[in-house]
Amino acid sequence: MVSDLRIYKGDYERGKIPIKDFQEYPLEHLHEWLIEAYEKGENFPNTMTLSTVTQSGVTMSTVPLKSFKNEKLRFFGNYDNYYNSELGSKSSVGVHFFFKKTKRQIFIRGDLEKIPASESKDYFNEQPKEDKIMIWATKEGKAILKEDELKNHFDQIRDKFKDNSIPCPKFWGGYDITPKYIEFLEGIEGGVHQKLTYQLINGKWAKKKTTS
C-alpha cells in the first residue's frame, strides 16, 4: 500500500493569463475555458461536481452542465436522486469543474432553484427517444445485480412506450444555478496557482487576481 502520495505530483507549464484576457462577466470566461478544454482533448469538459448541504449532511454528485443563459447555469436530473431529493425551492450549492488537459479548475458558489415545468418539458421533448427511455428508467431506483437485468429493465420501459409518445416524467426536470462567487484557478510554475475571482457585490461583479 502506498502511503506517500508525493510521487503523484505533476509538472505545471507556465500559463499566465494577462488580466486583460479575463471577461467582464464570469460565465463568458467559463465558456472560454470550456471551449479551450474541449479543443485540448478534454473528455466531457462540461461535467461538474455539484455539492449540497442538507439535513442528512453533505452530498456530492457528478452532473453535466447543459447550458448557461442570463447569468445562470442549467442542468437536469431526477428529482428523487440523493443529490437533490432534499433541496427546497431555493438552496445554496457549490460547483467544481476540473480540466486536466489545461491544468485549470473552476469553483462556483451560488443559489439553486427548479426551473418551470414547461421549460423542463420543452427540453425533454428535444431529446432522442433512447435518452427519454433512460430518464424514465431511473425512476425505479431498483438494485441491478446482473448486466442482463439492466438490459431487461430498459427493454420493459421501451415496450411500455412502444406505440406511444414518451411524456416528460414529473419526477425529472431542470435546475438553474445563479452564481454569487466564481473562482478560476490555473496551475503555473512550481505548484503555484494563478487565481482570478469574481464576486457579486451589489449587483456588479468585482474581480480580483491573486496567487495561491
Rosetta constraint file for C-alpha pairs under 8 A:
AtomPair CA 5 CA 9 HARMONIC 7.81 0.50
AtomPair CA 11 CA 189 HARMONIC 7.74 0.50
AtomPair CA 11 CA 190 HARMONIC 7.43 0.50
AtomPair CA 11 CA 191 HARMONIC 7.50 0.50
AtomPair CA 12 CA 103 HARMONIC 7.48 0.50
AtomPair CA 12 CA 187 HARMONIC 5.88 0.50
AtomPair CA 12 CA 188 HARMONIC 5.38 0.50
AtomPair CA 12 CA 189 HARMONIC 5.34 0.50
AtomPair CA 12 CA 190 HARMONIC 6.76 0.50
AtomPair CA 12 CA 191 HARMONIC 6.65 0.50
AtomPair CA 13 CA 187 HARMONIC 7.54 0.50
AtomPair CA 13 CA 188 HARMONIC 5.67 0.50
AtomPair CA 13 CA 189 HARMONIC 5.98 0.50
AtomPair CA 14 CA 187 HARMONIC 7.70 0.50
AtomPair CA 14 CA 188 HARMONIC 4.57 0.50
AtomPair CA 14 CA 189 HARMONIC 5.48 0.50
AtomPair CA 15 CA 186 HARMONIC 7.57 0.50
AtomPair CA 15 CA 187 HARMONIC 7.22 0.50
AtomPair CA 15 CA 188 HARMONIC 5.39 0.50
AtomPair CA 16 CA 188 HARMONIC 6.57 0.50
AtomPair CA 16 CA 194 HARMONIC 7.28 0.50
AtomPair CA 17 CA 21 HARMONIC 6.53 0.50
AtomPair CA 17 CA 22 HARMONIC 7.92 0.50
AtomPair CA 18 CA 22 HARMONIC 7.54 0.50
AtomPair CA 19 CA 209 HARMONIC 7.70 0.50
AtomPair CA 22 CA 29 HARMONIC 6.43 0.50
AtomPair CA 23 CA 28 HARMONIC 6.10 0.50
AtomPair CA 23 CA 29 HARMONIC 5.38 0.50
AtomPair CA 24 CA 28 HARMONIC 7.63 0.50
AtomPair CA 24 CA 205 HARMONIC 7.98 0.50
AtomPair CA 25 CA 29 HARMONIC 6.84 0.50
AtomPair CA 25 CA 205 HARMONIC 7.20 0.50
AtomPair CA 26 CA 30 HARMONIC 6.19 0.50
AtomPair CA 26 CA 182 HARMONIC 7.05 0.50
AtomPair CA 26 CA 198 HARMONIC 6.59 0.50
AtomPair CA 27 CA 31 HARMONIC 6.06 0.50
AtomPair CA 27 CA 68 HARMONIC 7.57 0.50
AtomPair CA 27 CA 71 HARMONIC 6.57 0.50
AtomPair CA 28 CA 32 HARMONIC 6.29 0.50
AtomPair CA 29 CA 33 HARMONIC 6.37 0.50
AtomPair CA 30 CA 34 HARMONIC 6.18 0.50
AtomPair CA 30 CA 106 HARMONIC 7.94 0.50
AtomPair CA 31 CA 35 HARMONIC 6.27 0.50
AtomPair CA 32 CA 36 HARMONIC 6.28 0.50
AtomPair CA 33 CA 37 HARMONIC 6.01 0.50
AtomPair CA 34 CA 38 HARMONIC 6.19 0.50
AtomPair CA 34 CA 45 HARMONIC 6.05 0.50
AtomPair CA 34 CA 46 HARMONIC 6.82 0.50
AtomPair CA 35 CA 39 HARMONIC 6.16 0.50
AtomPair CA 36 CA 40 HARMONIC 6.20 0.50
AtomPair CA 36 CA 102 HARMONIC 7.78 0.50
AtomPair CA 37 CA 41 HARMONIC 6.58 0.50
AtomPair CA 37 CA 42 HARMONIC 5.35 0.50
AtomPair CA 37 CA 45 HARMONIC 6.31 0.50
AtomPair CA 37 CA 99 HARMONIC 6.42 0.50
AtomPair CA 37 CA 101 HARMONIC 6.55 0.50
AtomPair CA 37 CA 102 HARMONIC 6.10 0.50
AtomPair CA 38 CA 42 HARMONIC 5.01 0.50
AtomPair CA 38 CA 43 HARMONIC 7.10 0.50
AtomPair CA 38 CA 44 HARMONIC 7.73 0.50
AtomPair CA 38 CA 45 HARMONIC 6.14 0.50
AtomPair CA 40 CA 101 HARMONIC 6.21 0.50
AtomPair CA 40 CA 102 HARMONIC 7.16 0.50
AtomPair CA 41 CA 101 HARMONIC 7.09 0.50
AtomPair CA 42 CA 99 HARMONIC 6.88 0.50
AtomPair CA 42 CA 100 HARMONIC 7.23 0.50
AtomPair CA 42 CA 101 HARMONIC 5.99 0.50
AtomPair CA 45 CA 97 HARMONIC 7.92 0.50
AtomPair CA 45 CA 98 HARMONIC 7.98 0.50
AtomPair CA 45 CA 99 HARMONIC 6.82 0.50
AtomPair CA 46 CA 64 HARMONIC 5.63 0.50
AtomPair CA 46 CA 65 HARMONIC 5.27 0.50
AtomPair CA 46 CA 66 HARMONIC 7.57 0.50
AtomPair CA 46 CA 97 HARMONIC 7.74 0.50
AtomPair CA 47 CA 62 HARMONIC 6.70 0.50
AtomPair CA 47 CA 63 HARMONIC 5.81 0.50
AtomPair CA 47 CA 64 HARMONIC 4.44 0.50
AtomPair CA 47 CA 65 HARMONIC 6.13 0.50
AtomPair CA 47 CA 97 HARMONIC 6.83 0.50
AtomPair CA 48 CA 62 HARMONIC 5.65 0.50
AtomPair CA 48 CA 63 HARMONIC 5.57 0.50
AtomPair CA 48 CA 64 HARMONIC 6.01 0.50
AtomPair CA 48 CA 65 HARMONIC 6.67 0.50
AtomPair CA 48 CA 95 HARMONIC 6.42 0.50
AtomPair CA 48 CA 96 HARMONIC 5.55 0.50
AtomPair CA 48 CA 97 HARMONIC 4.96 0.50
AtomPair CA 48 CA 98 HARMONIC 7.68 0.50
AtomPair CA 49 CA 60 HARMONIC 6.62 0.50
AtomPair CA 49 CA 61 HARMONIC 5.61 0.50
AtomPair CA 49 CA 62 HARMONIC 4.49 0.50
AtomPair CA 49 CA 63 HARMONIC 6.37 0.50
AtomPair CA 49 CA 95 HARMONIC 5.54 0.50
AtomPair CA 49 CA 96 HARMONIC 5.09 0.50
AtomPair CA 49 CA 97 HARMONIC 6.63 0.50
AtomPair CA 50 CA 60 HARMONIC 5.52 0.50
AtomPair CA 50 CA 61 HARMONIC 5.31 0.50
AtomPair CA 50 CA 62 HARMONIC 6.15 0.50
AtomPair CA 50 CA 63 HARMONIC 6.95 0.50
AtomPair CA 50 CA 93 HARMONIC 7.05 0.50
AtomPair CA 50 CA 94 HARMONIC 5.89 0.50
AtomPair CA 50 CA 95 HARMONIC 4.77 0.50
AtomPair CA 50 CA 96 HARMONIC 6.80 0.50
AtomPair CA 51 CA 58 HARMONIC 7.04 0.50
AtomPair CA 51 CA 59 HARMONIC 5.71 0.50
AtomPair CA 51 CA 60 HARMONIC 4.49 0.50
AtomPair CA 51 CA 61 HARMONIC 6.74 0.50
AtomPair CA 51 CA 83 HARMONIC 7.85 0.50
AtomPair CA 51 CA 93 HARMONIC 5.71 0.50
AtomPair CA 51 CA 94 HARMONIC 4.93 0.50
AtomPair CA 51 CA 95 HARMONIC 6.21 0.50
AtomPair CA 52 CA 58 HARMONIC 5.78 0.50
AtomPair CA 52 CA 59 HARMONIC 5.40 0.50
AtomPair CA 52 CA 60 HARMONIC 6.55 0.50
AtomPair CA 52 CA 83 HARMONIC 7.19 0.50
AtomPair CA 52 CA 92 HARMONIC 6.96 0.50
AtomPair CA 52 CA 93 HARMONIC 4.94 0.50
AtomPair CA 52 CA 94 HARMONIC 6.52 0.50
AtomPair CA 53 CA 57 HARMONIC 5.55 0.50
AtomPair CA 53 CA 58 HARMONIC 4.49 0.50
AtomPair CA 53 CA 59 HARMONIC 6.31 0.50
AtomPair CA 53 CA 92 HARMONIC 7.86 0.50
AtomPair CA 53 CA 93 HARMONIC 7.45 0.50
AtomPair CA 54 CA 58 HARMONIC 6.37 0.50
AtomPair CA 54 CA 59 HARMONIC 7.64 0.50
AtomPair CA 54 CA 86 HARMONIC 6.38 0.50
AtomPair CA 54 CA 87 HARMONIC 7.13 0.50
AtomPair CA 55 CA 86 HARMONIC 7.83 0.50
AtomPair CA 59 CA 82 HARMONIC 7.56 0.50
AtomPair CA 59 CA 83 HARMONIC 5.82 0.50
AtomPair CA 60 CA 83 HARMONIC 6.27 0.50
AtomPair CA 61 CA 83 HARMONIC 6.04 0.50
AtomPair CA 63 CA 75 HARMONIC 7.26 0.50
AtomPair CA 64 CA 75 HARMONIC 6.43 0.50
AtomPair CA 65 CA 73 HARMONIC 7.04 0.50
AtomPair CA 65 CA 74 HARMONIC 6.10 0.50
AtomPair CA 65 CA 75 HARMONIC 5.08 0.50
AtomPair CA 66 CA 73 HARMONIC 7.82 0.50
AtomPair CA 66 CA 74 HARMONIC 5.74 0.50
AtomPair CA 66 CA 75 HARMONIC 5.21 0.50
AtomPair CA 66 CA 76 HARMONIC 7.56 0.50
AtomPair CA 67 CA 73 HARMONIC 6.11 0.50
AtomPair CA 67 CA 74 HARMONIC 5.25 0.50
AtomPair CA 67 CA 75 HARMONIC 7.11 0.50
AtomPair CA 68 CA 72 HARMONIC 5.33 0.50
AtomPair CA 68 CA 73 HARMONIC 4.38 0.50
AtomPair CA 68 CA 74 HARMONIC 5.76 0.50
AtomPair CA 69 CA 73 HARMONIC 6.79 0.50
AtomPair CA 71 CA 178 HARMONIC 6.55 0.50
AtomPair CA 71 CA 179 HARMONIC 7.38 0.50
AtomPair CA 72 CA 176 HARMONIC 5.93 0.50
AtomPair CA 72 CA 177 HARMONIC 5.38 0.50
AtomPair CA 72 CA 178 HARMONIC 4.76 0.50
AtomPair CA 72 CA 179 HARMONIC 6.83 0.50
AtomPair CA 73 CA 176 HARMONIC 5.44 0.50
AtomPair CA 73 CA 177 HARMONIC 4.93 0.50
AtomPair CA 73 CA 178 HARMONIC 6.61 0.50
AtomPair CA 73 CA 179 HARMONIC 7.91 0.50
AtomPair CA 74 CA 174 HARMONIC 6.83 0.50
AtomPair CA 74 CA 175 HARMONIC 5.65 0.50
AtomPair CA 74 CA 176 HARMONIC 4.57 0.50
AtomPair CA 74 CA 177 HARMONIC 6.36 0.50
AtomPair CA 75 CA 174 HARMONIC 5.60 0.50
AtomPair CA 75 CA 175 HARMONIC 5.57 0.50
AtomPair CA 75 CA 176 HARMONIC 6.79 0.50
AtomPair CA 76 CA 172 HARMONIC 7.46 0.50
AtomPair CA 76 CA 173 HARMONIC 5.41 0.50
AtomPair CA 76 CA 174 HARMONIC 4.07 0.50
AtomPair CA 76 CA 175 HARMONIC 6.09 0.50
AtomPair CA 77 CA 81 HARMONIC 7.79 0.50
AtomPair CA 77 CA 172 HARMONIC 5.70 0.50
AtomPair CA 77 CA 173 HARMONIC 5.75 0.50
AtomPair CA 77 CA 174 HARMONIC 6.37 0.50
AtomPair CA 78 CA 135 HARMONIC 7.76 0.50
AtomPair CA 78 CA 138 HARMONIC 7.38 0.50
AtomPair CA 78 CA 139 HARMONIC 7.60 0.50
AtomPair CA 78 CA 171 HARMONIC 5.91 0.50
AtomPair CA 78 CA 172 HARMONIC 4.33 0.50
AtomPair CA 78 CA 173 HARMONIC 6.59 0.50
AtomPair CA 79 CA 84 HARMONIC 6.04 0.50
AtomPair CA 79 CA 85 HARMONIC 5.70 0.50
AtomPair CA 79 CA 171 HARMONIC 5.33 0.50
AtomPair CA 79 CA 172 HARMONIC 5.32 0.50
AtomPair CA 79 CA 173 HARMONIC 6.98 0.50
AtomPair CA 80 CA 84 HARMONIC 6.91 0.50
AtomPair CA 80 CA 85 HARMONIC 4.96 0.50
AtomPair CA 80 CA 139 HARMONIC 7.69 0.50
AtomPair CA 80 CA 171 HARMONIC 6.61 0.50
AtomPair CA 80 CA 172 HARMONIC 7.93 0.50
AtomPair CA 81 CA 85 HARMONIC 5.56 0.50
AtomPair CA 82 CA 86 HARMONIC 7.62 0.50
AtomPair CA 87 CA 91 HARMONIC 6.26 0.50
AtomPair CA 88 CA 113 HARMONIC 7.78 0.50
AtomPair CA 89 CA 113 HARMONIC 5.57 0.50
AtomPair CA 89 CA 114 HARMONIC 6.59 0.50
AtomPair CA 90 CA 111 HARMONIC 6.52 0.50
AtomPair CA 90 CA 112 HARMONIC 5.43 0.50
AtomPair CA 90 CA 113 HARMONIC 4.63 0.50
AtomPair CA 90 CA 114 HARMONIC 7.63 0.50
AtomPair CA 91 CA 111 HARMONIC 5.52 0.50
AtomPair CA 91 CA 112 HARMONIC 5.17 0.50
AtomPair CA 91 CA 113 HARMONIC 6.70 0.50
AtomPair CA 92 CA 109 HARMONIC 7.37 0.50
AtomPair CA 92 CA 110 HARMONIC 5.70 0.50
AtomPair CA 92 CA 111 HARMONIC 4.55 0.50
AtomPair CA 92 CA 112 HARMONIC 6.03 0.50
AtomPair CA 93 CA 109 HARMONIC 5.95 0.50
AtomPair CA 93 CA 110 HARMONIC 5.66 0.50
AtomPair CA 93 CA 111 HARMONIC 6.06 0.50
AtomPair CA 93 CA 112 HARMONIC 6.46 0.50
AtomPair CA 94 CA 107 HARMONIC 7.36 0.50
AtomPair CA 94 CA 108 HARMONIC 5.60 0.50
AtomPair CA 94 CA 109 HARMONIC 4.63 0.50
AtomPair CA 94 CA 110 HARMONIC 6.60 0.50
AtomPair CA 95 CA 106 HARMONIC 7.94 0.50
AtomPair CA 95 CA 107 HARMONIC 5.76 0.50
AtomPair CA 95 CA 108 HARMONIC 4.90 0.50
AtomPair CA 95 CA 109 HARMONIC 6.46 0.50
AtomPair CA 96 CA 105 HARMONIC 7.17 0.50
AtomPair CA 96 CA 106 HARMONIC 5.64 0.50
AtomPair CA 96 CA 107 HARMONIC 4.74 0.50
AtomPair CA 96 CA 108 HARMONIC 6.43 0.50
AtomPair CA 97 CA 105 HARMONIC 5.44 0.50
AtomPair CA 97 CA 106 HARMONIC 4.99 0.50
AtomPair CA 97 CA 107 HARMONIC 6.67 0.50
AtomPair CA 98 CA 103 HARMONIC 7.90 0.50
AtomPair CA 98 CA 104 HARMONIC 6.22 0.50
AtomPair CA 98 CA 105 HARMONIC 4.59 0.50
AtomPair CA 98 CA 106 HARMONIC 6.72 0.50
AtomPair CA 99 CA 103 HARMONIC 5.79 0.50
AtomPair CA 99 CA 104 HARMONIC 5.17 0.50
AtomPair CA 99 CA 105 HARMONIC 6.03 0.50
AtomPair CA 100 CA 104 HARMONIC 6.78 0.50
AtomPair CA 103 CA 186 HARMONIC 5.94 0.50
AtomPair CA 103 CA 187 HARMONIC 5.61 0.50
AtomPair CA 104 CA 184 HARMONIC 7.44 0.50
AtomPair CA 104 CA 185 HARMONIC 5.60 0.50
AtomPair CA 104 CA 186 HARMONIC 4.44 0.50
AtomPair CA 104 CA 187 HARMONIC 6.44 0.50
AtomPair CA 105 CA 184 HARMONIC 6.09 0.50
AtomPair CA 105 CA 185 HARMONIC 5.07 0.50
AtomPair CA 105 CA 186 HARMONIC 6.47 0.50
AtomPair CA 106 CA 182 HARMONIC 7.09 0.50
AtomPair CA 106 CA 183 HARMONIC 5.60 0.50
AtomPair CA 106 CA 184 HARMONIC 4.74 0.50
AtomPair CA 106 CA 185 HARMONIC 6.12 0.50
AtomPair CA 107 CA 182 HARMONIC 5.68 0.50
AtomPair CA 107 CA 183 HARMONIC 5.01 0.50
AtomPair CA 107 CA 184 HARMONIC 6.68 0.50
AtomPair CA 108 CA 179 HARMONIC 6.42 0.50
AtomPair CA 108 CA 180 HARMONIC 7.61 0.50
AtomPair CA 108 CA 181 HARMONIC 5.71 0.50
AtomPair CA 108 CA 182 HARMONIC 4.49 0.50
AtomPair CA 108 CA 183 HARMONIC 6.41 0.50
AtomPair CA 109 CA 179 HARMONIC 5.77 0.50
AtomPair CA 109 CA 180 HARMONIC 5.84 0.50
AtomPair CA 109 CA 181 HARMONIC 5.20 0.50
AtomPair CA 109 CA 182 HARMONIC 6.55 0.50
AtomPair CA 110 CA 177 HARMONIC 6.22 0.50
AtomPair CA 110 CA 178 HARMONIC 5.32 0.50
AtomPair CA 110 CA 179 HARMONIC 4.13 0.50
AtomPair CA 110 CA 180 HARMONIC 4.85 0.50
AtomPair CA 110 CA 181 HARMONIC 6.68 0.50
AtomPair CA 111 CA 177 HARMONIC 5.49 0.50
AtomPair CA 111 CA 178 HARMONIC 5.18 0.50
AtomPair CA 111 CA 179 HARMONIC 6.55 0.50
AtomPair CA 111 CA 180 HARMONIC 7.55 0.50
AtomPair CA 112 CA 175 HARMONIC 6.62 0.50
AtomPair CA 112 CA 176 HARMONIC 5.62 0.50
AtomPair CA 112 CA 177 HARMONIC 4.42 0.50
AtomPair CA 112 CA 178 HARMONIC 6.41 0.50
AtomPair CA 113 CA 175 HARMONIC 5.55 0.50
AtomPair CA 113 CA 176 HARMONIC 5.55 0.50
AtomPair CA 113 CA 177 HARMONIC 6.71 0.50
AtomPair CA 114 CA 173 HARMONIC 7.68 0.50
AtomPair CA 114 CA 174 HARMONIC 5.99 0.50
AtomPair CA 114 CA 175 HARMONIC 4.37 0.50
AtomPair CA 114 CA 176 HARMONIC 6.27 0.50
AtomPair CA 115 CA 119 HARMONIC 6.76 0.50
AtomPair CA 115 CA 120 HARMONIC 7.02 0.50
AtomPair CA 115 CA 173 HARMONIC 7.57 0.50
AtomPair CA 115 CA 174 HARMONIC 5.53 0.50
AtomPair CA 115 CA 175 HARMONIC 5.30 0.50
AtomPair CA 115 CA 176 HARMONIC 6.29 0.50
AtomPair CA 116 CA 120 HARMONIC 6.67 0.50
AtomPair CA 117 CA 121 HARMONIC 6.13 0.50
AtomPair CA 117 CA 173 HARMONIC 7.01 0.50
AtomPair CA 118 CA 122 HARMONIC 6.25 0.50
AtomPair CA 119 CA 123 HARMONIC 6.30 0.50
AtomPair CA 119 CA 174 HARMONIC 7.89 0.50
AtomPair CA 120 CA 124 HARMONIC 6.11 0.50
AtomPair CA 120 CA 168 HARMONIC 7.86 0.50
AtomPair CA 120 CA 173 HARMONIC 5.05 0.50
AtomPair CA 120 CA 174 HARMONIC 5.60 0.50
AtomPair CA 121 CA 125 HARMONIC 6.12 0.50
AtomPair CA 121 CA 168 HARMONIC 5.60 0.50
AtomPair CA 121 CA 173 HARMONIC 7.65 0.50
AtomPair CA 122 CA 126 HARMONIC 6.61 0.50
AtomPair CA 123 CA 127 HARMONIC 6.92 0.50
AtomPair CA 124 CA 132 HARMONIC 7.13 0.50
AtomPair CA 124 CA 168 HARMONIC 6.06 0.50
AtomPair CA 125 CA 167 HARMONIC 7.82 0.50
AtomPair CA 125 CA 168 HARMONIC 7.24 0.50
AtomPair CA 127 CA 131 HARMONIC 6.21 0.50
AtomPair CA 127 CA 132 HARMONIC 6.47 0.50
AtomPair CA 128 CA 132 HARMONIC 6.48 0.50
AtomPair CA 129 CA 133 HARMONIC 6.30 0.50
AtomPair CA 129 CA 166 HARMONIC 7.80 0.50
AtomPair CA 130 CA 134 HARMONIC 6.23 0.50
AtomPair CA 131 CA 135 HARMONIC 6.30 0.50
AtomPair CA 132 CA 136 HARMONIC 6.41 0.50
AtomPair CA 132 CA 166 HARMONIC 7.02 0.50
AtomPair CA 133 CA 137 HARMONIC 6.14 0.50
AtomPair CA 133 CA 154 HARMONIC 7.23 0.50
AtomPair CA 133 CA 157 HARMONIC 6.39 0.50
AtomPair CA 133 CA 158 HARMONIC 6.29 0.50
AtomPair CA 133 CA 166 HARMONIC 7.87 0.50
AtomPair CA 134 CA 138 HARMONIC 6.58 0.50
AtomPair CA 134 CA 154 HARMONIC 7.18 0.50
AtomPair CA 135 CA 139 HARMONIC 7.52 0.50
AtomPair CA 135 CA 172 HARMONIC 7.72 0.50
AtomPair CA 136 CA 157 HARMONIC 7.24 0.50
AtomPair CA 136 CA 169 HARMONIC 6.91 0.50
AtomPair CA 137 CA 153 HARMONIC 7.27 0.50
AtomPair CA 137 CA 154 HARMONIC 6.35 0.50
AtomPair CA 137 CA 157 HARMONIC 6.49 0.50
AtomPair CA 139 CA 171 HARMONIC 7.36 0.50
AtomPair CA 144 CA 149 HARMONIC 6.14 0.50
AtomPair CA 144 CA 150 HARMONIC 6.04 0.50
AtomPair CA 145 CA 149 HARMONIC 6.97 0.50
AtomPair CA 146 CA 150 HARMONIC 6.83 0.50
AtomPair CA 147 CA 151 HARMONIC 6.59 0.50
AtomPair CA 148 CA 152 HARMONIC 6.09 0.50
AtomPair CA 149 CA 153 HARMONIC 6.09 0.50
AtomPair CA 150 CA 154 HARMONIC 6.46 0.50
AtomPair CA 151 CA 155 HARMONIC 6.16 0.50
AtomPair CA 152 CA 156 HARMONIC 6.17 0.50
AtomPair CA 153 CA 157 HARMONIC 6.61 0.50
AtomPair CA 154 CA 158 HARMONIC 6.12 0.50
AtomPair CA 155 CA 159 HARMONIC 6.08 0.50
AtomPair CA 156 CA 160 HARMONIC 6.19 0.50
AtomPair CA 157 CA 161 HARMONIC 6.68 0.50
AtomPair CA 158 CA 162 HARMONIC 5.92 0.50
AtomPair CA 161 CA 165 HARMONIC 6.63 0.50
AtomPair CA 161 CA 166 HARMONIC 6.21 0.50
AtomPair CA 168 CA 172 HARMONIC 7.59 0.50
AtomPair CA 180 CA 199 HARMONIC 6.05 0.50
AtomPair CA 180 CA 200 HARMONIC 5.24 0.50
AtomPair CA 181 CA 197 HARMONIC 7.28 0.50
AtomPair CA 181 CA 198 HARMONIC 5.70 0.50
AtomPair CA 181 CA 199 HARMONIC 4.52 0.50
AtomPair CA 181 CA 200 HARMONIC 6.29 0.50
AtomPair CA 182 CA 197 HARMONIC 5.69 0.50
AtomPair CA 182 CA 198 HARMONIC 5.13 0.50
AtomPair CA 182 CA 199 HARMONIC 6.54 0.50
AtomPair CA 183 CA 195 HARMONIC 6.79 0.50
AtomPair CA 183 CA 196 HARMONIC 5.82 0.50
AtomPair CA 183 CA 197 HARMONIC 4.36 0.50
AtomPair CA 183 CA 198 HARMONIC 6.36 0.50
AtomPair CA 184 CA 195 HARMONIC 5.59 0.50
AtomPair CA 184 CA 196 HARMONIC 5.20 0.50
AtomPair CA 184 CA 197 HARMONIC 6.21 0.50
AtomPair CA 185 CA 193 HARMONIC 6.34 0.50
AtomPair CA 185 CA 194 HARMONIC 5.73 0.50
AtomPair CA 185 CA 195 HARMONIC 4.56 0.50
AtomPair CA 185 CA 196 HARMONIC 6.65 0.50
AtomPair CA 186 CA 193 HARMONIC 5.38 0.50
AtomPair CA 186 CA 194 HARMONIC 5.17 0.50
AtomPair CA 186 CA 195 HARMONIC 6.48 0.50
AtomPair CA 187 CA 191 HARMONIC 6.60 0.50
AtomPair CA 187 CA 192 HARMONIC 6.09 0.50
AtomPair CA 187 CA 193 HARMONIC 4.41 0.50
AtomPair CA 187 CA 194 HARMONIC 6.30 0.50
AtomPair CA 188 CA 192 HARMONIC 5.69 0.50
AtomPair CA 188 CA 193 HARMONIC 5.64 0.50
AtomPair CA 188 CA 194 HARMONIC 6.71 0.50
AtomPair CA 189 CA 193 HARMONIC 7.72 0.50
AtomPair CA 192 CA 211 HARMONIC 6.86 0.50
AtomPair CA 192 CA 212 HARMONIC 6.09 0.50
AtomPair CA 193 CA 211 HARMONIC 5.47 0.50
AtomPair CA 193 CA 212 HARMONIC 5.16 0.50
AtomPair CA 194 CA 209 HARMONIC 7.52 0.50
AtomPair CA 194 CA 210 HARMONIC 6.15 0.50
AtomPair CA 194 CA 211 HARMONIC 4.55 0.50
AtomPair CA 194 CA 212 HARMONIC 6.51 0.50
AtomPair CA 195 CA 209 HARMONIC 5.71 0.50
AtomPair CA 195 CA 210 HARMONIC 5.18 0.50
AtomPair CA 195 CA 211 HARMONIC 5.47 0.50
AtomPair CA 195 CA 212 HARMONIC 6.92 0.50
AtomPair CA 196 CA 207 HARMONIC 6.95 0.50
AtomPair CA 196 CA 208 HARMONIC 5.58 0.50
AtomPair CA 196 CA 209 HARMONIC 4.40 0.50
AtomPair CA 196 CA 210 HARMONIC 6.36 0.50
AtomPair CA 197 CA 206 HARMONIC 7.93 0.50
AtomPair CA 197 CA 207 HARMONIC 5.60 0.50
AtomPair CA 197 CA 208 HARMONIC 5.28 0.50
AtomPair CA 197 CA 209 HARMONIC 6.53 0.50
AtomPair CA 198 CA 205 HARMONIC 5.79 0.50
AtomPair CA 198 CA 206 HARMONIC 5.52 0.50
AtomPair CA 198 CA 207 HARMONIC 4.76 0.50
AtomPair CA 198 CA 208 HARMONIC 6.80 0.50
AtomPair CA 199 CA 205 HARMONIC 5.41 0.50
AtomPair CA 199 CA 206 HARMONIC 5.21 0.50
AtomPair CA 199 CA 207 HARMONIC 6.69 0.50
AtomPair CA 200 CA 204 HARMONIC 5.43 0.50
AtomPair CA 200 CA 205 HARMONIC 4.59 0.50
AtomPair CA 200 CA 206 HARMONIC 6.30 0.50
AtomPair CA 201 CA 205 HARMONIC 6.21 0.50
AtomPair CA 201 CA 206 HARMONIC 6.67 0.50
